[in-house]
Amino acid sequence: MTRQVIEYAGIPVGILVPDKGALKFIAVKFHVYDLDGQHFAAASDVLRAIHKLASTTPGNLNRAA
């Protein structure tokens, strides 16, 4: 894998790139910036983290930023 686009609710919010034996998340939307630079074992792990962030953040991650 070279990179993988991560979408949440149909909106691209970041990419995953291989880094140090894991997958590094690079945020492209302000609403998921808290996860920028974090490492994950799988794409499903970053999606779970985004969902958790969305459920604890006031407002809506679906709006454009």
All heavy atoms as TSV, in Angstrom:
chain	resi	resn	atom	element	x	y	z
A	1	MET	N	N	0.846	-1.181	0.000
A	1	MET	CA	C	0.000	0.000	0.000
A	1	MET	C	C	0.886	1.237	0.000
A	1	MET	O	O	1.806	1.348	0.790
A	1	MET	CB	C	-0.908	0.003	1.232
A	1	MET	CG	C	-1.668	1.294	1.387
A	1	MET	SD	S	-2.918	1.297	2.659
A	1	MET	CE	C	-1.996	1.969	4.018
A	2	THR	N	N	0.589	2.164	-0.875
A	2	THR	CA	C	1.322	3.420	-0.874
A	2	THR	C	C	0.580	4.471	-0.059
A	2	THR	O	O	1.167	5.158	0.744
A	2	THR	CB	C	1.561	3.934	-2.300
A	2	THR	OG1	O	0.304	4.043	-2.962
A	2	THR	CG2	C	2.462	2.994	-3.073
A	3	ARG	N	N	-0.719	4.584	-0.266
A	3	ARG	CA	C	-1.552	5.476	0.531
A	3	ARG	C	C	-3.006	5.085	0.326
A	3	ARG	O	O	-3.363	4.452	-0.656
A	3	ARG	CB	C	-1.331	6.930	0.173
A	3	ARG	CG	C	-1.763	7.262	-1.223
A	3	ARG	CD	C	-1.515	8.714	-1.535
A	3	ARG	NE	N	-1.699	8.895	-2.958
A	3	ARG	CZ	C	-0.920	9.580	-3.738
A	3	ARG	NH1	N	0.120	10.173	-3.231
A	3	ARG	NH2	N	-1.162	9.674	-5.020
A	4	GLN	N	N	-3.838	5.481	1.270
A	4	GLN	CA	C	-5.257	5.152	1.196
A	4	GLN	C	C	-6.057	6.361	1.658
A	4	GLN	O	O	-5.798	6.908	2.732
A	4	GLN	CB	C	-5.564	3.949	2.086
A	4	GLN	CG	C	-7.015	3.554	2.094
A	4	GLN	CD	C	-7.280	2.337	2.972
A	4	GLN	OE1	O	-6.362	1.696	3.459
A	4	GLN	NE2	N	-8.535	2.035	3.171
A	5	VAL	N	N	-7.017	6.771	0.855
A	5	VAL	CA	C	-7.899	7.873	1.226
A	5	VAL	C	C	-8.891	7.362	2.261
A	5	VAL	O	O	-9.466	6.281	2.115
A	5	VAL	CB	C	-8.654	8.425	-0.013
A	5	VAL	CG1	C	-9.670	9.482	0.392
A	5	VAL	CG2	C	-7.662	8.986	-1.024
A	6	ILE	N	N	-9.089	8.156	3.304
A	6	ILE	CA	C	-10.056	7.812	4.345
A	6	ILE	C	C	-11.243	8.752	4.220
A	6	ILE	O	O	-11.080	9.980	4.230
A	6	ILE	CB	C	-9.426	7.937	5.756
A	6	ILE	CG1	C	-8.260	6.962	5.901
A	6	ILE	CG2	C	-10.473	7.711	6.842
A	6	ILE	CD1	C	-8.643	5.489	5.788
A	7	GLU	N	N	-12.421	8.169	4.077
A	7	GLU	CA	C	-13.654	8.942	3.995
A	7	GLU	C	C	-14.498	8.670	5.227
A	7	GLU	O	O	-14.491	7.563	5.755
A	7	GLU	CB	C	-14.458	8.550	2.756
A	7	GLU	CG	C	-13.802	8.932	1.455
A	7	GLU	CD	C	-14.687	8.639	0.257
A	7	GLU	OE1	O	-15.822	8.140	0.432
A	7	GLU	OE2	O	-14.236	8.913	-0.865
A	8	TYR	N	N	-15.212	9.704	5.646
A	8	TYR	CA	C	-16.165	9.558	6.742
A	8	TYR	C	C	-17.463	10.197	6.273
A	8	TYR	O	O	-17.466	11.357	5.857
A	8	TYR	CB	C	-15.653	10.233	8.020
A	8	TYR	CG	C	-16.562	10.012	9.193
A	8	TYR	CD1	C	-16.573	8.783	9.850
A	8	TYR	CD2	C	-17.418	10.998	9.626
A	8	TYR	CE1	C	-17.417	8.561	10.914
A	8	TYR	CE2	C	-18.267	10.782	10.701
A	8	TYR	CZ	C	-18.258	9.561	11.343
A	8	TYR	OH	O	-19.102	9.329	12.401
A	9	ALA	N	N	-18.530	9.447	6.297
A	9	ALA	CA	C	-19.840	9.899	5.819
A	9	ALA	C	C	-19.758	10.389	4.375
A	9	ALA	O	O	-20.377	11.373	4.002
A	9	ALA	CB	C	-20.399	10.980	6.746
A	10	GLY	N	N	-18.920	9.709	3.580
A	10	GLY	CA	C	-18.811	10.025	2.170
A	10	GLY	C	C	-17.910	11.211	1.841
A	10	GLY	O	O	-17.806	11.602	0.689
A	11	ILE	N	N	-17.250	11.771	2.852
A	11	ILE	CA	C	-16.388	12.931	2.649
A	11	ILE	C	C	-14.943	12.537	2.936
A	11	ILE	O	O	-14.650	12.000	4.011
A	11	ILE	CB	C	-16.801	14.086	3.584
A	11	ILE	CG1	C	-18.233	14.520	3.266
A	11	ILE	CG2	C	-15.832	15.259	3.465
A	11	ILE	CD1	C	-18.816	15.488	4.256
A	12	PRO	N	N	-14.020	12.787	2.011
A	12	PRO	CA	C	-12.607	12.510	2.290
A	12	PRO	C	C	-12.123	13.394	3.450
A	12	PRO	O	O	-12.301	14.610	3.421
A	12	PRO	CB	C	-11.883	12.884	0.998
A	12	PRO	CG	C	-12.944	12.927	-0.049
A	12	PRO	CD	C	-14.213	13.296	0.657
A	13	VAL	N	N	-11.557	12.762	4.488
A	13	VAL	CA	C	-11.105	13.514	5.659
A	13	VAL	C	C	-9.611	13.373	5.906
A	13	VAL	O	O	-9.046	14.075	6.729
A	13	VAL	CB	C	-11.888	13.121	6.935
A	13	VAL	CG1	C	-13.352	13.500	6.803
A	13	VAL	CG2	C	-11.719	11.653	7.252
A	14	GLY	N	N	-8.968	12.430	5.216
A	14	GLY	CA	C	-7.536	12.250	5.411
A	14	GLY	C	C	-7.005	11.112	4.566
A	14	GLY	O	O	-7.732	10.505	3.788
A	15	ILE	N	N	-5.710	10.849	4.748
A	15	ILE	CA	C	-5.091	9.717	4.069
A	15	ILE	C	C	-4.265	8.938	5.071
A	15	ILE	O	O	-3.840	9.462	6.102
A	15	ILE	CB	C	-4.205	10.155	2.877
A	15	ILE	CG1	C	-3.060	11.045	3.339
A	15	ILE	CG2	C	-5.016	10.822	1.800
A	15	ILE	CD1	C	-2.026	11.317	2.265
A	16	LEU	N	N	-4.064	7.665	4.775
A	16	LEU	CA	C	-3.167	6.807	5.542
A	16	LEU	C	C	-1.961	6.511	4.679
A	16	LEU	O	O	-2.093	6.198	3.496
A	16	LEU	CB	C	-3.852	5.482	5.903
A	16	LEU	CG	C	-4.893	5.515	6.995
A	16	LEU	CD1	C	-5.526	4.133	7.151
A	16	LEU	CD2	C	-4.300	5.969	8.314
A	17	VAL	N	N	-0.781	6.630	5.278
A	17	VAL	CA	C	0.461	6.300	4.579
A	17	VAL	C	C	1.275	5.374	5.479
A	17	VAL	O	O	1.253	5.516	6.698
A	17	VAL	CB	C	1.276	7.564	4.218
A	17	VAL	CG1	C	0.544	8.414	3.206
A	17	VAL	CG2	C	1.611	8.382	5.445
A	18	PRO	N	N	1.968	4.416	4.882
A	18	PRO	CA	C	2.815	3.540	5.694
A	18	PRO	C	C	3.922	4.349	6.362
A	18	PRO	O	O	4.527	5.225	5.736
A	18	PRO	CB	C	3.404	2.561	4.685
A	18	PRO	CG	C	2.589	2.694	3.450
A	18	PRO	CD	C	2.003	4.066	3.464
A	19	ASP	N	N	4.168	4.065	7.650
A	19	ASP	CA	C	5.206	4.774	8.394
A	19	ASP	C	C	5.603	3.952	9.615
A	19	ASP	O	O	4.760	3.654	10.460
A	19	ASP	CB	C	4.698	6.148	8.828
A	19	ASP	CG	C	5.751	6.980	9.536
A	19	ASP	OD1	O	6.823	7.195	8.941
A	19	ASP	OD2	O	5.494	7.421	10.675
A	20	LYS	N	N	6.856	3.578	9.697
A	20	LYS	CA	C	7.401	2.876	10.860
A	20	LYS	C	C	6.607	1.616	11.203
A	20	LYS	O	O	6.302	1.348	12.361
A	20	LYS	CB	C	7.464	3.811	12.064
A	20	LYS	CG	C	8.311	5.037	11.837
A	20	LYS	CD	C	8.278	5.970	13.020
A	20	LYS	CE	C	9.030	7.239	12.685
A	20	LYS	NZ	N	8.859	8.267	13.698
A	21	GLY	N	N	6.246	0.846	10.209
A	21	GLY	CA	C	5.535	-0.409	10.440
A	21	GLY	C	C	4.070	-0.263	10.791
A	21	GLY	O	O	3.418	-1.226	11.178
A	22	ALA	N	N	3.531	0.935	10.670
A	22	ALA	CA	C	2.116	1.176	10.958
A	22	ALA	C	C	1.561	2.076	9.860
A	22	ALA	O	O	2.210	2.296	8.836
A	22	ALA	CB	C	1.963	1.827	12.327
A	23	LEU	N	N	0.373	2.594	10.075
A	23	LEU	CA	C	-0.265	3.502	9.129
A	23	LEU	C	C	-0.428	4.858	9.802
A	23	LEU	O	O	-1.067	4.981	10.842
A	23	LEU	CB	C	-1.629	2.958	8.706
A	23	LEU	CG	C	-1.594	1.607	8.012
A	23	LEU	CD1	C	-3.006	1.068	7.825
A	23	LEU	CD2	C	-0.878	1.716	6.678
A	24	LYS	N	N	0.170	5.871	9.211
A	24	LYS	CA	C	0.095	7.224	9.757
A	24	LYS	C	C	-1.061	7.962	9.102
A	24	LYS	O	O	-1.200	7.977	7.882
A	24	LYS	CB	C	1.411	7.963	9.493
A	24	LYS	CG	C	1.456	9.357	10.066
A	24	LYS	CD	C	2.825	9.965	9.819
A	24	LYS	CE	C	2.923	11.356	10.392
A	24	LYS	NZ	N	4.275	11.903	10.157
A	25	PHE	N	N	-1.896	8.598	9.936
A	25	PHE	CA	C	-3.041	9.349	9.442
A	25	PHE	C	C	-2.633	10.795	9.220
A	25	PHE	O	O	-2.057	11.433	10.096
A	25	PHE	CB	C	-4.199	9.287	10.441
A	25	PHE	CG	C	-5.417	10.043	10.002
A	25	PHE	CD1	C	-6.196	9.585	8.954
A	25	PHE	CD2	C	-5.797	11.208	10.644
A	25	PHE	CE1	C	-7.327	10.280	8.533
A	25	PHE	CE2	C	-6.924	11.911	10.243
A	25	PHE	CZ	C	-7.686	11.448	9.183
A	26	ILE	N	N	-2.950	11.302	8.041
A	26	ILE	CA	C	-2.713	12.703	7.715
A	26	ILE	C	C	-4.069	13.336	7.435
A	26	ILE	O	O	-4.753	12.976	6.474
A	26	ILE	CB	C	-1.771	12.851	6.507
A	26	ILE	CG1	C	-0.424	12.191	6.830
A	26	ILE	CG2	C	-1.596	14.325	6.141
A	26	ILE	CD1	C	0.526	12.094	5.674
A	27	ALA	N	N	-4.467	14.241	8.311
A	27	ALA	CA	C	-5.779	14.881	8.201
A	27	ALA	C	C	-5.791	15.902	7.078
A	27	ALA	O	O	-4.820	16.622	6.868
A	27	ALA	CB	C	-6.143	15.557	9.518
A	28	VAL	N	N	-6.909	15.958	6.352
A	28	VAL	CA	C	-7.102	16.989	5.336
A	28	VAL	C	C	-8.343	17.830	5.637
A	28	VAL	O	O	-8.649	18.744	4.897
A	28	VAL	CB	C	-7.178	16.407	3.903
A	28	VAL	CG1	C	-5.879	15.724	3.532
A	28	VAL	CG2	C	-8.362	15.477	3.735
A	29	LYS	N	N	-9.017	17.513	6.722
A	29	LYS	CA	C	-10.170	18.294	7.181
A	29	LYS	C	C	-9.918	18.713	8.625
A	29	LYS	O	O	-9.451	17.923	9.455
A	29	LYS	CB	C	-11.479	17.492	7.119
A	29	LYS	CG	C	-11.958	17.205	5.725
A	29	LYS	CD	C	-12.466	18.467	5.072
A	29	LYS	CE	C	-13.092	18.155	3.726
A	29	LYS	NZ	N	-13.584	19.319	3.063
A	30	PHE	N	N	-10.255	19.953	8.922
A	30	PHE	CA	C	-10.036	20.505	10.253
A	30	PHE	C	C	-10.684	19.665	11.349
A	30	PHE	O	O	-10.132	19.507	12.432
A	30	PHE	CB	C	-10.556	21.949	10.298
A	30	PHE	CG	C	-10.449	22.574	11.651
A	30	PHE	CD1	C	-9.222	23.010	12.126
A	30	PHE	CD2	C	-11.564	22.724	12.453
A	30	PHE	CE1	C	-9.110	23.586	13.386
A	30	PHE	CE2	C	-11.466	23.305	13.703
A	30	PHE	CZ	C	-10.233	23.729	14.178
A	31	HIS	N	N	-11.839	19.100	11.077
A	31	HIS	CA	C	-12.615	18.395	12.096
A	31	HIS	C	C	-11.956	17.119	12.606
A	31	HIS	O	O	-12.341	16.601	13.645
A	31	HIS	CB	C	-14.023	18.086	11.577
A	31	HIS	CG	C	-14.746	19.317	11.149
A	31	HIS	ND1	N	-15.028	20.361	11.993
A	31	HIS	CD2	C	-15.206	19.698	9.942
A	31	HIS	CE1	C	-15.649	21.322	11.330
A	31	HIS	NE2	N	-15.766	20.940	10.085
A	32	VAL	N	N	-10.973	16.611	11.877
A	32	VAL	CA	C	-10.273	15.403	12.335
A	32	VAL	C	C	-8.801	15.695	12.626
A	32	VAL	O	O	-7.998	14.785	12.791
A	32	VAL	CB	C	-10.395	14.244	11.310
A	32	VAL	CG1	C	-11.839	13.792	11.178
A	32	VAL	CG2	C	-9.823	14.631	9.957
A	33	TYR	N	N	-8.470	16.967	12.727
A	33	TYR	CA	C	-7.080	17.354	12.928
A	33	TYR	C	C	-6.490	16.793	14.224
A	33	TYR	O	O	-5.293	16.574	14.321
A	33	TYR	CB	C	-6.929	18.877	12.894
A	33	TYR	CG	C	-5.480	19.289	12.856
A	33	TYR	CD1	C	-4.729	19.118	11.703
A	33	TYR	CD2	C	-4.850	19.815	13.986
A	33	TYR	CE1	C	-3.390	19.463	11.660
A	33	TYR	CE2	C	-3.519	20.165	13.951
A	33	TYR	CZ	C	-2.790	19.984	12.790
A	33	TYR	OH	O	-1.467	20.311	12.760
A	34	ASP	N	N	-7.313	16.528	15.232
A	34	ASP	CA	C	-6.827	15.934	16.481
A	34	ASP	C	C	-6.159	14.578	16.248
A	34	ASP	O	O	-5.352	14.143	17.066
A	34	ASP	CB	C	-7.960	15.767	17.491
A	34	ASP	CG	C	-8.436	17.093	18.064
A	34	ASP	OD1	O	-7.748	18.124	17.866
A	34	ASP	OD2	O	-9.496	17.104	18.702
A	35	LEU	N	N	-6.494	13.923	15.148
A	35	LEU	CA	C	-5.924	12.606	14.839
A	35	LEU	C	C	-4.702	12.696	13.923
A	35	LEU	O	O	-4.040	11.687	13.670
A	35	LEU	CB	C	-6.987	11.719	14.182
A	35	LEU	CG	C	-8.247	11.469	15.008
A	35	LEU	CD1	C	-9.259	10.679	14.190
A	35	LEU	CD2	C	-7.919	10.749	16.290
A	36	ASP	N	N	-4.400	13.888	13.436
A	36	ASP	CA	C	-3.295	14.070	12.498
A	36	ASP	C	C	-1.976	13.588	13.105
A	36	ASP	O	O	-1.630	13.927	14.231
A	36	ASP	CB	C	-3.168	15.546	12.118
A	36	ASP	CG	C	-2.168	15.778	11.006
A	36	ASP	OD1	O	-2.382	15.231	9.912
A	36	ASP	OD2	O	-1.179	16.485	11.237
A	37	GLY	N	N	-1.270	12.763	12.333
A	37	GLY	CA	C	0.037	12.266	12.760
A	37	GLY	C	C	-0.004	11.015	13.620
A	37	GLY	O	O	1.042	10.443	13.918
A	38	GLN	N	N	-1.176	10.591	14.032
A	38	GLN	CA	C	-1.281	9.383	14.849
A	38	GLN	C	C	-1.083	8.142	13.982
A	38	GLN	O	O	-1.367	8.148	12.784
A	38	GLN	CB	C	-2.634	9.317	15.559
A	38	GLN	CG	C	-2.777	10.369	16.632
A	38	GLN	CD	C	-4.027	10.167	17.469
A	38	GLN	OE1	O	-4.491	9.058	17.671
A	38	GLN	NE2	N	-4.580	11.264	17.948
A	39	HIS	N	N	-0.606	7.089	14.608
A	39	HIS	CA	C	-0.375	5.815	13.915
A	39	HIS	C	C	-1.460	4.812	14.291
A	39	HIS	O	O	-1.879	4.747	15.454
A	39	HIS	CB	C	1.007	5.270	14.277
A	39	HIS	CG	C	2.117	6.059	13.665
A	39	HIS	ND1	N	2.577	7.230	14.214
A	39	HIS	CD2	C	2.831	5.859	12.533
A	39	HIS	CE1	C	3.546	7.716	13.452
A	39	HIS	NE2	N	3.719	6.904	12.427
A	40	PHE	N	N	-1.863	4.031	13.307
A	40	PHE	CA	C	-2.914	3.032	13.483
A	40	PHE	C	C	-2.465	1.722	12.842
A	40	PHE	O	O	-1.668	1.720	11.906
A	40	PHE	CB	C	-4.220	3.506	12.836
A	40	PHE	CG	C	-4.780	4.751	13.465
A	40	PHE	CD1	C	-4.416	6.013	13.000
A	40	PHE	CD2	C	-5.647	4.666	14.533
A	40	PHE	CE1	C	-4.912	7.166	13.578
A	40	PHE	CE2	C	-6.158	5.822	15.127
A	40	PHE	CZ	C	-5.786	7.064	14.646
A	41	ALA	N	N	-2.999	0.622	13.334
A	41	ALA	CA	C	-2.658	-0.696	12.792
A	41	ALA	C	C	-3.425	-0.992	11.505
A	41	ALA	O	O	-2.941	-1.704	10.637
A	41	ALA	CB	C	-2.939	-1.781	13.826
A	42	ALA	N	N	-4.632	-0.433	11.371
A	42	ALA	CA	C	-5.483	-0.725	10.214
A	42	ALA	C	C	-6.400	0.461	9.939
A	42	ALA	O	O	-6.658	1.283	10.829
A	42	ALA	CB	C	-6.324	-1.976	10.474
A	43	ALA	N	N	-6.923	0.515	8.716
A	43	ALA	CA	C	-7.849	1.584	8.340
A	43	ALA	C	C	-9.087	1.570	9.225
A	43	ALA	O	O	-9.619	2.624	9.581
A	43	ALA	CB	C	-8.237	1.457	6.874
A	44	SER	N	N	-9.534	0.401	9.612
A	44	SER	CA	C	-10.715	0.315	10.473
A	44	SER	C	C	-10.473	0.987	11.820
A	44	SER	O	O	-11.395	1.547	12.414
A	44	SER	CB	C	-11.133	-1.145	10.669
A	44	SER	OG	O	-10.081	-1.888	11.255
A	45	ASP	N	N	-9.234	0.980	12.286
A	45	ASP	CA	C	-8.907	1.637	13.561
A	45	ASP	C	C	-9.031	3.155	13.453
A	45	ASP	O	O	-9.530	3.809	14.370
A	45	ASP	CB	C	-7.494	1.263	14.013
A	45	ASP	CG	C	-7.354	-0.212	14.325
A	45	ASP	OD1	O	-8.364	-0.866	14.666
A	45	ASP	OD2	O	-6.221	-0.725	14.218
A	46	VAL	N	N	-8.584	3.723	12.344
A	46	VAL	CA	C	-8.710	5.174	12.182
A	46	VAL	C	C	-10.172	5.562	12.001
A	46	VAL	O	O	-10.617	6.585	12.527
A	46	VAL	CB	C	-7.817	5.722	11.043
A	46	VAL	CG1	C	-8.343	5.384	9.684
A	46	VAL	CG2	C	-7.645	7.225	11.163
A	47	LEU	N	N	-10.948	4.751	11.301
A	47	LEU	CA	C	-12.377	5.038	11.152
A	47	LEU	C	C	-13.092	5.002	12.502
A	47	LEU	O	O	-13.962	5.834	12.775
A	47	LEU	CB	C	-13.022	4.057	10.175
A	47	LEU	CG	C	-12.632	4.263	8.714
A	47	LEU	CD1	C	-13.141	3.112	7.854
A	47	LEU	CD2	C	-13.145	5.592	8.201
A	48	ARG	N	N	-12.710	4.061	13.332
A	48	ARG	CA	C	-13.279	3.976	14.680
A	48	ARG	C	C	-12.914	5.231	15.488
A	48	ARG	O	O	-13.738	5.794	16.200
A	48	ARG	CB	C	-12.772	2.703	15.368
A	48	ARG	CG	C	-13.574	2.257	16.528
A	48	ARG	CD	C	-13.219	0.870	17.076
A	48	ARG	NE	N	-12.035	0.213	16.537
A	48	ARG	CZ	C	-12.034	-0.708	15.556
A	48	ARG	NH1	N	-13.174	-1.089	14.999
A	48	ARG	NH2	N	-10.917	-1.265	15.144
A	49	ALA	N	N	-11.668	5.692	15.358
A	49	ALA	CA	C	-11.228	6.894	16.069
A	49	ALA	C	C	-11.976	8.131	15.565
A	49	ALA	O	O	-12.348	9.005	16.359
A	49	ALA	CB	C	-9.725	7.074	15.905
A	50	ILE	N	N	-12.203	8.206	14.259
A	50	ILE	CA	C	-12.951	9.325	13.700
A	50	ILE	C	C	-14.387	9.303	14.205
A	50	ILE	O	O	-14.944	10.336	14.590
A	50	ILE	CB	C	-12.910	9.306	12.153
A	50	ILE	CG1	C	-11.493	9.609	11.670
A	50	ILE	CG2	C	-13.913	10.304	11.570
A	50	ILE	CD1	C	-11.272	9.340	10.192
A	51	HIS	N	N	-14.988	8.132	14.229
A	51	HIS	CA	C	-16.363	8.014	14.731
A	51	HIS	C	C	-16.439	8.450	16.196
A	51	HIS	O	O	-17.357	9.175	16.588
A	51	HIS	CB	C	-16.866	6.577	14.563
A	51	HIS	CG	C	-18.263	6.403	15.047
A	51	HIS	ND1	N	-19.351	6.892	14.354
A	51	HIS	CD2	C	-18.754	5.809	16.164
A	51	HIS	CE1	C	-20.452	6.602	15.032
A	51	HIS	NE2	N	-20.106	5.954	16.130
A	52	LYS	N	N	-15.469	8.031	16.991
A	52	LYS	CA	C	-15.435	8.421	18.408
A	52	LYS	C	C	-15.281	9.936	18.532
A	52	LYS	O	O	-15.955	10.572	19.332
A	52	LYS	CB	C	-14.286	7.703	19.120
A	52	LYS	CG	C	-14.214	7.982	20.590
A	52	LYS	CD	C	-13.098	7.194	21.237
A	52	LYS	CE	C	-13.005	7.515	22.717
A	52	LYS	NZ	N	-11.906	6.791	23.361
A	53	LEU	N	N	-14.404	10.513	17.723
A	53	LEU	CA	C	-14.207	11.958	17.730
A	53	LEU	C	C	-15.495	12.673	17.322
A	53	LEU	O	O	-15.884	13.669	17.938
A	53	LEU	CB	C	-13.065	12.323	16.777
A	53	LEU	CG	C	-12.637	13.780	16.718
A	53	LEU	CD1	C	-12.099	14.252	18.059
A	53	LEU	CD2	C	-11.594	13.968	15.635
A	54	ALA	N	N	-16.164	12.161	16.309
A	54	ALA	CA	C	-17.407	12.775	15.834
A	54	ALA	C	C	-18.498	12.722	16.892
A	54	ALA	O	O	-19.304	13.643	17.010
A	54	ALA	CB	C	-17.882	12.096	14.561
A	55	SER	N	N	-18.519	11.665	17.677
A	55	SER	CA	C	-19.581	11.529	18.672
A	55	SER	C	C	-19.325	12.375	19.914
A	55	SER	O	O	-20.242	12.603	20.700
A	55	SER	CB	C	-19.752	10.060	19.068
A	55	SER	OG	O	-18.597	9.582	19.725
A	56	THR	N	N	-18.095	12.880	20.087
A	56	THR	CA	C	-17.786	13.707	21.253
A	56	THR	C	C	-17.562	15.168	20.895
A	56	THR	O	O	-17.335	15.985	21.762
A	56	THR	CB	C	-16.534	13.180	21.981
A	56	THR	OG1	O	-15.421	13.221	21.086
A	56	THR	CG2	C	-16.738	11.783	22.497
A	57	THR	N	N	-17.627	15.488	19.584
A	57	THR	CA	C	-17.381	16.846	19.116
A	57	THR	C	C	-18.699	17.533	18.819
A	57	THR	O	O	-19.517	17.000	18.077
A	57	THR	CB	C	-16.525	16.831	17.836
A	57	THR	OG1	O	-15.306	16.148	18.107
A	57	THR	CG2	C	-16.227	18.226	17.356
A	58	PRO	N	N	-18.913	18.730	19.417
A	58	PRO	CA	C	-20.127	19.470	19.063
A	58	PRO	C	C	-20.119	19.829	17.579
A	58	PRO	O	O	-19.063	20.048	17.003
A	58	PRO	CB	C	-20.050	20.750	19.912
A	58	PRO	CG	C	-18.936	20.546	20.876
A	58	PRO	CD	C	-18.078	19.434	20.362
A	59	GLY	N	N	-21.266	19.878	16.988
A	59	GLY	CA	C	-21.336	20.190	15.552
A	59	GLY	C	C	-21.383	18.925	14.740
A	59	GLY	O	O	-21.720	17.858	15.219
A	60	ASN	N	N	-20.963	19.056	13.501
A	60	ASN	CA	C	-21.123	17.958	12.570
A	60	ASN	C	C	-19.861	17.822	11.715
A	60	ASN	O	O	-19.442	18.769	11.088
A	60	ASN	CB	C	-22.351	18.248	11.691
A	60	ASN	CG	C	-22.696	17.130	10.783
A	60	ASN	OD1	O	-21.955	16.156	10.646
A	60	ASN	ND2	N	-23.824	17.240	10.134
A	61	LEU	N	N	-19.274	16.641	11.694
A	61	LEU	CA	C	-18.088	16.407	10.869
A	61	LEU	C	C	-18.422	16.401	9.384
A	61	LEU	O	O	-17.541	16.470	8.560
A	61	LEU	CB	C	-17.430	15.069	11.224
A	61	LEU	CG	C	-16.683	15.008	12.543
A	61	LEU	CD1	C	-16.079	13.628	12.733
A	61	LEU	CD2	C	-15.596	16.049	12.612
A	62	ASN	N	N	-19.683	16.309	9.047
A	62	ASN	CA	C	-20.065	16.225	7.637
A	62	ASN	C	C	-19.987	17.564	6.912
A	62	ASN	O	O	-19.963	17.601	5.697
A	62	ASN	CB	C	-21.494	15.684	7.511
A	62	ASN	CG	C	-21.577	14.259	7.983
A	62	ASN	OD1	O	-20.609	13.528	7.937
A	62	ASN	ND2	N	-22.738	13.875	8.453
A	63	ARG	N	N	-19.940	18.657	7.639
A	63	ARG	CA	C	-19.887	19.955	6.955
A	63	ARG	C	C	-18.480	20.208	6.423
A	63	ARG	O	O	-17.490	19.734	6.956
A	63	ARG	CB	C	-20.326	21.078	7.882
A	63	ARG	CG	C	-19.435	21.251	9.070
A	63	ARG	CD	C	-20.063	22.211	10.071
A	63	ARG	NE	N	-19.345	22.030	11.323
A	63	ARG	CZ	C	-18.786	23.002	11.994
A	63	ARG	NH1	N	-18.873	24.230	11.576
A	63	ARG	NH2	N	-18.150	22.762	13.127
A	64	ALA	N	N	-18.401	20.944	5.372
A	64	ALA	CA	C	-17.105	21.231	4.745
A	64	ALA	C	C	-16.283	22.150	5.637
A	64	ALA	O	O	-16.807	23.038	6.284
A	64	ALA	CB	C	-17.308	21.878	3.388
A	65	ALA	N	N	-14.993	21.911	5.648
A	65	ALA	CA	C	-14.100	22.772	6.425
A	65	ALA	C	C	-12.876	23.111	5.608
A	65	ALA	O	O	-12.452	22.393	4.786
A	65	ALA	CB	C	-13.675	22.085	7.707
